[in-house]
Amino acid sequence: MPIEEGKCYVTPRDKSGNRLRIEVSESDYKKLNRGRGWEAEMTEIHTGRKYSLYAASCGHRDCFCDAIAVEIGSNEVNLPPVPGLVPMAVVLAGDEDKDAIGNAAKEAISYCTSFSWCEAALESYFGGGVAGIFAVFLLHIVPAREEIGDWMWVVVGDIPSAYLPVDDAGSAAGVFEEYMDGMSRWIEFARQGKQGSADDGVPPVDIEATPESAELLRQRLESLRQIIAPLFKPS
């Protein structure tokens, strides 16, 4: 993303993978960053078009030196397929827990983009829960494979993180139930020293599958049923 003859250019991709070349102001150029989760708004000098730029994988493992641009006000910006969610922009503008929820959203984006099937996360929506314990987000992503959808639920907190395609749960309450069921199945396998698989209805869990781990997670799930479950009662 070069500076040429005193002019600043950014060269992100659009959602179709086409490389763009956008001249921006020096102040906008300084917004560029590296790493998962960053985003910035920039204005093309000659046309006045505004773009949201989002961190994207360059193709190398754990490297996010690329960016994807979405023109603000264009039909590229999609509304979430699930009602009742709160855009993170709204959360960060006024929620009293905005810092904690904001950090949880960054964790959700970092987790989702750690998988090779997710190139970038464009927008995030808060589905409910308590940041740092159990929080649900819906991410609008740029998938790296055709079979992956544009929307992905992500759960983060002091429990194993997990993702769930939006087609598998139509609400944040549904995500909570799917999470509890999937982790309960993981516990049964872990008691036998096995991880289980997607074919078994078991989500990927990045902890060692042992009877001890199974018992610790069982206790954690029991706490969630008592403390968090009331927050996800279907309306």
Rosetta blueprint (number, residue, H / E / L):
1 M L
2 P L
3 I E
4 E E
5 E L
6 G L
7 K E
8 C E
9 Y E
10 V E
11 T L
12 P L
13 R E
14 D L
15 K L
16 S L
17 G L
18 N L
19 R E
20 L L
21 R L
22 I E
23 E E
24 V E
25 S L
26 E H
27 S H
28 D H
29 Y H
30 K L
31 K L
32 L L
33 N L
34 R L
35 G L
36 R L
37 G L
38 W L
39 E E
40 A E
41 E E
42 M E
43 T E
44 E L
45 I L
46 H L
47 T L
48 G L
49 R L
50 K E
51 Y E
52 S E
53 L E
54 Y E
55 A E
56 A E
57 S L
58 C L
59 G L
60 H L
61 R L
62 D L
63 C L
64 F L
65 C L
66 D E
67 A E
68 I E
69 A E
70 V E
71 E E
72 I L
73 G L
74 S L
75 N L
76 E L
77 V L
78 N L
79 L L
80 P L
81 P L
82 V L
83 P L
84 G L
85 L L
86 V E
87 P E
88 M H
89 A H
90 V H
91 V H
92 L H
93 A H
94 G H
95 D L
96 E L
97 D L
98 K H
99 D H
100 A H
101 I H
102 G H
103 N H
104 A H
105 A H
106 K H
107 E H
108 A H
109 I H
110 S H
111 Y H
112 C H
113 T L
114 S L
115 F L
116 S L
117 W L
118 C E
119 E E
120 A E
121 A E
122 L E
123 E E
124 S E
125 Y E
126 F E
127 G E
128 G E
129 G E
130 V E
131 A L
132 G L
133 I L
134 F E
135 A E
136 V E
137 F E
138 L E
139 L E
140 H E
141 I E
142 V E
143 P E
144 A L
145 R L
146 E L
147 E L
148 I L
149 G L
150 D L
151 W E
152 M E
153 W E
154 V E
155 V E
156 V E
157 G E
158 D L
159 I L
160 P L
161 S L
162 A E
163 Y E
164 L E
165 P E
166 V H
167 D H
168 D H
169 A L
170 G L
171 S L
172 A H
173 A H
174 G H
175 V H
176 F H
177 E H
178 E H
179 Y H
180 M H
181 D H
182 G H
183 M H
184 S H
185 R H
186 W H
187 I H
188 E H
189 F H
190 A H
191 R L
192 Q L
193 G L
194 K L
195 Q L
196 G L
197 S L
198 A H
199 D H
200 D H
201 G L
202 V L
203 P L
204 P L
205 V L
206 D L
207 I L
208 E L
209 A L
210 T L
211 P H
212 E H
213 S H
214 A H
215 E H
216 L H
217 L H
218 R H
219 Q H
220 R H
221 L H
222 E H
223 S H
224 L H
225 R H
226 Q H
227 I H
228 I L
229 A H
230 P H
231 L H
232 F H
233 K L
234 P L
235 S L
